[in-house]
Amino acid sequence: MIAPRELLDVNAAAAHLGRNVFYVRRLVRRREIVFYRVGHRLRFDVKDLDRHLIASRVDPL
């Protein structure tokens, strides 16, 4: 059995990333972030958002 996931809406995803809704929608439009389409609504898995943050990390020289 698959464990249920906590899926966030666009507003919650933006808050999790520390950005605004327009930034999240831009990522979706460019297909730069994993998302789920449930009907007409977008949903995001917290683990996918965290992976996006890790991939965006810039280490010091």
PyMOL Python script that loads the backbone (N, CA, C, O; Angstrom):
from pymol import cmd

cmd.read_pdbstr("""\
ATOM      1  N   MET A   1       0.841  -1.183   0.000  1.00  0.00           N
ATOM      2  CA  MET A   1       0.000   0.000   0.000  1.00  0.00           C
ATOM      3  C   MET A   1       0.888   1.249   0.000  1.00  0.00           C
ATOM      4  O   MET A   1       1.891   1.308   0.710  1.00  0.00           O
ATOM      5  N   ILE A   2       0.516   2.216  -0.783  1.00  0.00           N
ATOM      6  CA  ILE A   2       1.264   3.468  -0.877  1.00  0.00           C
ATOM      7  C   ILE A   2       0.828   4.392   0.255  1.00  0.00           C
ATOM      8  O   ILE A   2      -0.365   4.585   0.486  1.00  0.00           O
ATOM      9  N   ALA A   3       1.801   4.958   0.955  1.00  0.00           N
ATOM     10  CA  ALA A   3       1.488   5.897   2.033  1.00  0.00           C
ATOM     11  C   ALA A   3       0.958   7.197   1.439  1.00  0.00           C
ATOM     12  O   ALA A   3       1.481   7.664   0.427  1.00  0.00           O
ATOM     13  N   PRO A   4      -0.065   7.789   2.042  1.00  0.00           N
ATOM     14  CA  PRO A   4      -0.599   9.053   1.521  1.00  0.00           C
ATOM     15  C   PRO A   4       0.434  10.168   1.644  1.00  0.00           C
ATOM     16  O   PRO A   4       1.182  10.238   2.619  1.00  0.00           O
ATOM     17  N   ARG A   5       0.458  11.019   0.658  1.00  0.00           N
ATOM     18  CA  ARG A   5       1.388  12.144   0.642  1.00  0.00           C
ATOM     19  C   ARG A   5       0.659  13.417   1.031  1.00  0.00           C
ATOM     20  O   ARG A   5      -0.544  13.568   0.817  1.00  0.00           O
ATOM     21  N   GLU A   6       1.422  14.317   1.602  1.00  0.00           N
ATOM     22  CA  GLU A   6       0.869  15.632   1.873  1.00  0.00           C
ATOM     23  C   GLU A   6       1.137  16.491   0.644  1.00  0.00           C
ATOM     24  O   GLU A   6       2.282  16.849   0.368  1.00  0.00           O
ATOM     25  N   LEU A   7       0.092  16.818  -0.083  1.00  0.00           N
ATOM     26  CA  LEU A   7       0.228  17.649  -1.269  1.00  0.00           C
ATOM     27  C   LEU A   7      -0.196  19.067  -0.930  1.00  0.00           C
ATOM     28  O   LEU A   7      -1.241  19.294  -0.321  1.00  0.00           O
ATOM     29  N   LEU A   8       0.634  20.011  -1.335  1.00  0.00           N
ATOM     30  CA  LEU A   8       0.378  21.426  -1.047  1.00  0.00           C
ATOM     31  C   LEU A   8      -0.234  22.110  -2.258  1.00  0.00           C
ATOM     32  O   LEU A   8       0.022  21.717  -3.396  1.00  0.00           O
ATOM     33  N   ASP A   9      -1.038  23.128  -2.015  1.00  0.00           N
ATOM     34  CA  ASP A   9      -1.543  23.945  -3.111  1.00  0.00           C
ATOM     35  C   ASP A   9      -0.480  24.987  -3.467  1.00  0.00           C
ATOM     36  O   ASP A   9       0.587  25.021  -2.854  1.00  0.00           O
ATOM     37  N   VAL A  10      -0.766  25.823  -4.441  1.00  0.00           N
ATOM     38  CA  VAL A  10       0.213  26.793  -4.934  1.00  0.00           C
ATOM     39  C   VAL A  10       0.629  27.761  -3.824  1.00  0.00           C
ATOM     40  O   VAL A  10       1.812  28.072  -3.690  1.00  0.00           O
ATOM     41  N   ASN A  11      -0.318  28.232  -3.038  1.00  0.00           N
ATOM     42  CA  ASN A  11       0.009  29.178  -1.966  1.00  0.00           C
ATOM     43  C   ASN A  11       0.927  28.555  -0.922  1.00  0.00           C
ATOM     44  O   ASN A  11       1.890  29.182  -0.481  1.00  0.00           O
ATOM     45  N   ALA A  12       0.631  27.330  -0.530  1.00  0.00           N
ATOM     46  CA  ALA A  12       1.457  26.648   0.466  1.00  0.00           C
ATOM     47  C   ALA A  12       2.830  26.309  -0.098  1.00  0.00           C
ATOM     48  O   ALA A  12       3.829  26.383   0.618  1.00  0.00           O
ATOM     49  N   ALA A  13       2.890  25.938  -1.379  1.00  0.00           N
ATOM     50  CA  ALA A  13       4.178  25.647  -2.018  1.00  0.00           C
ATOM     51  C   ALA A  13       5.037  26.907  -2.061  1.00  0.00           C
ATOM     52  O   ALA A  13       6.239  26.849  -1.802  1.00  0.00           O
ATOM     53  N   ALA A  14       4.433  28.030  -2.383  1.00  0.00           N
ATOM     54  CA  ALA A  14       5.166  29.296  -2.415  1.00  0.00           C
ATOM     55  C   ALA A  14       5.697  29.632  -1.021  1.00  0.00           C
ATOM     56  O   ALA A  14       6.843  30.060  -0.881  1.00  0.00           O
ATOM     57  N   ALA A  15       4.883  29.443  -0.008  1.00  0.00           N
ATOM     58  CA  ALA A  15       5.324  29.704   1.364  1.00  0.00           C
ATOM     59  C   ALA A  15       6.460  28.765   1.760  1.00  0.00           C
ATOM     60  O   ALA A  15       7.406  29.180   2.430  1.00  0.00           O
ATOM     61  N   HIS A  16       6.370  27.512   1.350  1.00  0.00           N
ATOM     62  CA  HIS A  16       7.420  26.536   1.672  1.00  0.00           C
ATOM     63  C   HIS A  16       8.754  26.934   1.028  1.00  0.00           C
ATOM     64  O   HIS A  16       9.818  26.768   1.625  1.00  0.00           O
ATOM     65  N   LEU A  17       8.678  27.458  -0.192  1.00  0.00           N
ATOM     66  CA  LEU A  17       9.890  27.878  -0.901  1.00  0.00           C
ATOM     67  C   LEU A  17      10.355  29.269  -0.484  1.00  0.00           C
ATOM     68  O   LEU A  17      11.469  29.677  -0.812  1.00  0.00           O
ATOM     69  N   GLY A  18       9.506  29.996   0.238  1.00  0.00           N
ATOM     70  CA  GLY A  18       9.858  31.352   0.629  1.00  0.00           C
ATOM     71  C   GLY A  18       9.774  32.331  -0.526  1.00  0.00           C
ATOM     72  O   GLY A  18      10.481  33.339  -0.549  1.00  0.00           O
ATOM     73  N   ARG A  19       8.919  32.035  -1.471  1.00  0.00           N
ATOM     74  CA  ARG A  19       8.750  32.885  -2.655  1.00  0.00           C
ATOM     75  C   ARG A  19       7.277  33.206  -2.825  1.00  0.00           C
ATOM     76  O   ARG A  19       6.454  32.818  -1.997  1.00  0.00           O
ATOM     77  N   ASN A  20       6.939  33.917  -3.900  1.00  0.00           N
ATOM     78  CA  ASN A  20       5.538  34.245  -4.130  1.00  0.00           C
ATOM     79  C   ASN A  20       4.905  33.250  -5.116  1.00  0.00           C
ATOM     80  O   ASN A  20       5.593  32.421  -5.711  1.00  0.00           O
ATOM     81  N   VAL A  21       3.600  33.352  -5.269  1.00  0.00           N
ATOM     82  CA  VAL A  21       2.840  32.435  -6.117  1.00  0.00           C
ATOM     83  C   VAL A  21       3.270  32.553  -7.577  1.00  0.00           C
ATOM     84  O   VAL A  21       3.306  31.554  -8.295  1.00  0.00           O
ATOM     85  N   PHE A  22       3.595  33.764  -8.018  1.00  0.00           N
ATOM     86  CA  PHE A  22       3.990  33.957  -9.414  1.00  0.00           C
ATOM     87  C   PHE A  22       5.267  33.193  -9.739  1.00  0.00           C
ATOM     88  O   PHE A  22       5.416  32.679 -10.847  1.00  0.00           O
ATOM     89  N   TYR A  23       6.187  33.115  -8.784  1.00  0.00           N
ATOM     90  CA  TYR A  23       7.427  32.362  -8.972  1.00  0.00           C
ATOM     91  C   TYR A  23       7.118  30.874  -9.150  1.00  0.00           C
ATOM     92  O   TYR A  23       7.672  30.223 -10.035  1.00  0.00           O
ATOM     93  N   VAL A  24       6.243  30.349  -8.317  1.00  0.00           N
ATOM     94  CA  VAL A  24       5.887  28.926  -8.413  1.00  0.00           C
ATOM     95  C   VAL A  24       5.195  28.645  -9.743  1.00  0.00           C
ATOM     96  O   VAL A  24       5.491  27.646 -10.399  1.00  0.00           O
ATOM     97  N   ARG A  25       4.286  29.511 -10.138  1.00  0.00           N
ATOM     98  CA  ARG A  25       3.595  29.309 -11.423  1.00  0.00           C
ATOM     99  C   ARG A  25       4.573  29.393 -12.601  1.00  0.00           C
ATOM    100  O   ARG A  25       4.404  28.686 -13.595  1.00  0.00           O
ATOM    101  N   ARG A  26       5.580  30.240 -12.496  1.00  0.00           N
ATOM    102  CA  ARG A  26       6.607  30.319 -13.542  1.00  0.00           C
ATOM    103  C   ARG A  26       7.400  29.013 -13.617  1.00  0.00           C
ATOM    104  O   ARG A  26       7.695  28.529 -14.710  1.00  0.00           O
ATOM    105  N   LEU A  27       7.742  28.447 -12.468  1.00  0.00           N
ATOM    106  CA  LEU A  27       8.435  27.161 -12.454  1.00  0.00           C
ATOM    107  C   LEU A  27       7.596  26.072 -13.103  1.00  0.00           C
ATOM    108  O   LEU A  27       8.120  25.229 -13.831  1.00  0.00           O
ATOM    109  N   VAL A  28       6.299  26.087 -12.842  1.00  0.00           N
ATOM    110  CA  VAL A  28       5.400  25.106 -13.440  1.00  0.00           C
ATOM    111  C   VAL A  28       5.336  25.307 -14.950  1.00  0.00           C
ATOM    112  O   VAL A  28       5.437  24.341 -15.707  1.00  0.00           O
ATOM    113  N   ARG A  29       5.171  26.545 -15.392  1.00  0.00           N
ATOM    114  CA  ARG A  29       5.071  26.849 -16.814  1.00  0.00           C
ATOM    115  C   ARG A  29       6.318  26.398 -17.562  1.00  0.00           C
ATOM    116  O   ARG A  29       6.224  25.903 -18.685  1.00  0.00           O
ATOM    117  N   ARG A  30       7.490  26.567 -16.943  1.00  0.00           N
ATOM    118  CA  ARG A  30       8.759  26.178 -17.552  1.00  0.00           C
ATOM    119  C   ARG A  30       9.105  24.712 -17.320  1.00  0.00           C
ATOM    120  O   ARG A  30      10.124  24.222 -17.806  1.00  0.00           O
ATOM    121  N   ARG A  31       8.249  24.016 -16.572  1.00  0.00           N
ATOM    122  CA  ARG A  31       8.463  22.607 -16.223  1.00  0.00           C
ATOM    123  C   ARG A  31       9.774  22.411 -15.461  1.00  0.00           C
ATOM    124  O   ARG A  31      10.485  21.433 -15.689  1.00  0.00           O
ATOM    125  N   GLU A  32      10.092  23.337 -14.560  1.00  0.00           N
ATOM    126  CA  GLU A  32      11.318  23.278 -13.770  1.00  0.00           C
ATOM    127  C   GLU A  32      11.086  22.660 -12.396  1.00  0.00           C
ATOM    128  O   GLU A  32      12.025  22.519 -11.612  1.00  0.00           O
ATOM    129  N   ILE A  33       9.850  22.294 -12.102  1.00  0.00           N
ATOM    130  CA  ILE A  33       9.514  21.730 -10.803  1.00  0.00           C
ATOM    131  C   ILE A  33       8.464  20.641 -11.012  1.00  0.00           C
ATOM    132  O   ILE A  33       7.622  20.735 -11.905  1.00  0.00           O
ATOM    133  N   VAL A  34       8.530  19.618 -10.182  1.00  0.00           N
ATOM    134  CA  VAL A  34       7.563  18.525 -10.265  1.00  0.00           C
ATOM    135  C   VAL A  34       6.244  18.988  -9.655  1.00  0.00           C
ATOM    136  O   VAL A  34       6.224  19.592  -8.582  1.00  0.00           O
ATOM    137  N   PHE A  35       5.144  18.700 -10.345  1.00  0.00           N
ATOM    138  CA  PHE A  35       3.834  19.057  -9.820  1.00  0.00           C
ATOM    139  C   PHE A  35       2.813  18.018 -10.258  1.00  0.00           C
ATOM    140  O   PHE A  35       3.052  17.231 -11.173  1.00  0.00           O
ATOM    141  N   TYR A  36       1.684  18.034  -9.590  1.00  0.00           N
ATOM    142  CA  TYR A  36       0.578  17.145  -9.908  1.00  0.00           C
ATOM    143  C   TYR A  36      -0.613  18.001 -10.276  1.00  0.00           C
ATOM    144  O   TYR A  36      -0.886  19.018  -9.639  1.00  0.00           O
ATOM    145  N   ARG A  37      -1.314  17.581 -11.307  1.00  0.00           N
ATOM    146  CA  ARG A  37      -2.525  18.293 -11.700  1.00  0.00           C
ATOM    147  C   ARG A  37      -3.709  17.434 -11.251  1.00  0.00           C
ATOM    148  O   ARG A  37      -3.921  16.328 -11.748  1.00  0.00           O
ATOM    149  N   VAL A  38      -4.463  17.967 -10.308  1.00  0.00           N
ATOM    150  CA  VAL A  38      -5.647  17.286  -9.789  1.00  0.00           C
ATOM    151  C   VAL A  38      -6.842  18.088 -10.261  1.00  0.00           C
ATOM    152  O   VAL A  38      -7.179  19.123  -9.685  1.00  0.00           O
ATOM    153  N   GLY A  39      -7.476  17.605 -11.309  1.00  0.00           N
ATOM    154  CA  GLY A  39      -8.518  18.400 -11.961  1.00  0.00           C
ATOM    155  C   GLY A  39      -7.839  19.595 -12.604  1.00  0.00           C
ATOM    156  O   GLY A  39      -6.933  19.434 -13.422  1.00  0.00           O
ATOM    157  N   HIS A  40      -8.270  20.787 -12.241  1.00  0.00           N
ATOM    158  CA  HIS A  40      -7.653  22.011 -12.753  1.00  0.00           C
ATOM    159  C   HIS A  40      -6.667  22.605 -11.757  1.00  0.00           C
ATOM    160  O   HIS A  40      -6.065  23.647 -12.016  1.00  0.00           O
ATOM    161  N   ARG A  41      -6.507  21.951 -10.635  1.00  0.00           N
ATOM    162  CA  ARG A  41      -5.671  22.506  -9.571  1.00  0.00           C
ATOM    163  C   ARG A  41      -4.283  21.884  -9.575  1.00  0.00           C
ATOM    164  O   ARG A  41      -4.107  20.715  -9.921  1.00  0.00           O
ATOM    165  N   LEU A  42      -3.309  22.685  -9.185  1.00  0.00           N
ATOM    166  CA  LEU A  42      -1.931  22.224  -9.076  1.00  0.00           C
ATOM    167  C   LEU A  42      -1.653  21.825  -7.638  1.00  0.00           C
ATOM    168  O   LEU A  42      -2.086  22.495  -6.700  1.00  0.00           O
ATOM    169  N   ARG A  43      -0.923  20.721  -7.473  1.00  0.00           N
ATOM    170  CA  ARG A  43      -0.528  20.269  -6.150  1.00  0.00           C
ATOM    171  C   ARG A  43       0.958  19.918  -6.189  1.00  0.00           C
ATOM    172  O   ARG A  43       1.489  19.518  -7.224  1.00  0.00           O
ATOM    173  N   PHE A  44       1.616  20.076  -5.042  1.00  0.00           N
ATOM    174  CA  PHE A  44       3.051  19.871  -4.948  1.00  0.00           C
ATOM    175  C   PHE A  44       3.373  19.000  -3.747  1.00  0.00           C
ATOM    176  O   PHE A  44       2.803  19.169  -2.669  1.00  0.00           O
ATOM    177  N   ASP A  45       4.295  18.064  -3.948  1.00  0.00           N
ATOM    178  CA  ASP A  45       4.764  17.218  -2.857  1.00  0.00           C
ATOM    179  C   ASP A  45       5.906  17.951  -2.154  1.00  0.00           C
ATOM    180  O   ASP A  45       6.789  18.502  -2.811  1.00  0.00           O
ATOM    181  N   VAL A  46       5.890  17.958  -0.836  1.00  0.00           N
ATOM    182  CA  VAL A  46       6.921  18.646  -0.056  1.00  0.00           C
ATOM    183  C   VAL A  46       8.309  18.108  -0.410  1.00  0.00           C
ATOM    184  O   VAL A  46       9.266  18.878  -0.490  1.00  0.00           O
ATOM    185  N   LYS A  47       8.427  16.813  -0.618  1.00  0.00           N
ATOM    186  CA  LYS A  47       9.721  16.213  -0.962  1.00  0.00           C
ATOM    187  C   LYS A  47      10.243  16.747  -2.296  1.00  0.00           C
ATOM    188  O   LYS A  47      11.442  16.982  -2.441  1.00  0.00           O
ATOM    189  N   ASP A  48       9.355  16.939  -3.263  1.00  0.00           N
ATOM    190  CA  ASP A  48       9.763  17.501  -4.561  1.00  0.00           C
ATOM    191  C   ASP A  48      10.215  18.948  -4.404  1.00  0.00           C
ATOM    192  O   ASP A  48      11.182  19.369  -5.040  1.00  0.00           O
ATOM    193  N   LEU A  49       9.528  19.704  -3.568  1.00  0.00           N
ATOM    194  CA  LEU A  49       9.927  21.093  -3.330  1.00  0.00           C
ATOM    195  C   LEU A  49      11.298  21.154  -2.668  1.00  0.00           C
ATOM    196  O   LEU A  49      12.128  21.995  -3.014  1.00  0.00           O
ATOM    197  N   ASP A  50      11.526  20.256  -1.715  1.00  0.00           N
ATOM    198  CA  ASP A  50      12.838  20.210  -1.058  1.00  0.00           C
ATOM    199  C   ASP A  50      13.935  19.827  -2.039  1.00  0.00           C
ATOM    200  O   ASP A  50      15.040  20.365  -1.979  1.00  0.00           O
ATOM    201  N   ARG A  51      13.632  18.891  -2.949  1.00  0.00           N
ATOM    202  CA  ARG A  51      14.621  18.523  -3.978  1.00  0.00           C
ATOM    203  C   ARG A  51      14.954  19.711  -4.871  1.00  0.00           C
ATOM    204  O   ARG A  51      16.106  19.895  -5.266  1.00  0.00           O
ATOM    205  N   HIS A  52      13.943  20.515  -5.187  1.00  0.00           N
ATOM    206  CA  HIS A  52      14.168  21.706  -6.003  1.00  0.00           C
ATOM    207  C   HIS A  52      15.098  22.682  -5.271  1.00  0.00           C
ATOM    208  O   HIS A  52      16.003  23.260  -5.874  1.00  0.00           O
ATOM    209  N   LEU A  53      14.866  22.854  -3.979  1.00  0.00           N
ATOM    210  CA  LEU A  53      15.723  23.739  -3.194  1.00  0.00           C
ATOM    211  C   LEU A  53      17.161  23.231  -3.160  1.00  0.00           C
ATOM    212  O   LEU A  53      18.101  24.013  -3.306  1.00  0.00           O
ATOM    213  N   ILE A  54      17.331  21.946  -2.970  1.00  0.00           N
ATOM    214  CA  ILE A  54      18.679  21.365  -2.920  1.00  0.00           C
ATOM    215  C   ILE A  54      19.378  21.528  -4.270  1.00  0.00           C
ATOM    216  O   ILE A  54      20.568  21.838  -4.320  1.00  0.00           O
ATOM    217  N   ALA A  55      18.647  21.323  -5.356  1.00  0.00           N
ATOM    218  CA  ALA A  55      19.222  21.462  -6.703  1.00  0.00           C
ATOM    219  C   ALA A  55      19.617  22.910  -6.990  1.00  0.00           C
ATOM    220  O   ALA A  55      20.501  23.163  -7.808  1.00  0.00           O
ATOM    221  N   SER A  56      18.966  23.858  -6.321  1.00  0.00           N
ATOM    222  CA  SER A  56      19.256  25.283  -6.545  1.00  0.00           C
ATOM    223  C   SER A  56      20.387  25.790  -5.647  1.00  0.00           C
ATOM    224  O   SER A  56      20.784  26.951  -5.741  1.00  0.00           O
ATOM    225  N   ARG A  57      20.892  24.939  -4.799  1.00  0.00           N
ATOM    226  CA  ARG A  57      21.933  25.342  -3.846  1.00  0.00           C
ATOM    227  C   ARG A  57      23.232  25.689  -4.561  1.00  0.00           C
ATOM    228  O   ARG A  57      23.655  24.999  -5.488  1.00  0.00           O
ATOM    229  N   VAL A  58      23.842  26.753  -4.119  1.00  0.00           N
ATOM    230  CA  VAL A  58      25.145  27.184  -4.653  1.00  0.00           C
ATOM    231  C   VAL A  58      26.139  27.146  -3.502  1.00  0.00           C
ATOM    232  O   VAL A  58      25.976  27.856  -2.509  1.00  0.00           O
ATOM    233  N   ASP A  59      27.169  26.318  -3.637  1.00  0.00           N
ATOM    234  CA  ASP A  59      28.187  26.200  -2.611  1.00  0.00           C
ATOM    235  C   ASP A  59      29.233  27.302  -2.768  1.00  0.00           C
ATOM    236  O   ASP A  59      29.491  27.755  -3.883  1.00  0.00           O
ATOM    237  N   PRO A  60      29.832  27.734  -1.666  1.00  0.00           N
ATOM    238  CA  PRO A  60      30.885  28.754  -1.754  1.00  0.00           C
ATOM    239  C   PRO A  60      32.133  28.190  -2.428  1.00  0.00           C
ATOM    240  O   PRO A  60      32.351  26.978  -2.438  1.00  0.00           O
ATOM    241  N   LEU A  61      32.930  29.058  -2.976  1.00  0.00           N
ATOM    242  CA  LEU A  61      34.156  28.614  -3.660  1.00  0.00           C
ATOM    243  C   LEU A  61      35.218  28.201  -2.695  1.00  0.00           C
ATOM    244  O   LEU A  61      36.307  27.803  -3.109  1.00  0.00           O
TER     245      LEU A  61
END
""", "prot")
cmd.dss("prot")
cmd.show_as("cartoon", "prot")
cmd.util.cbc("prot")
cmd.orient("prot")
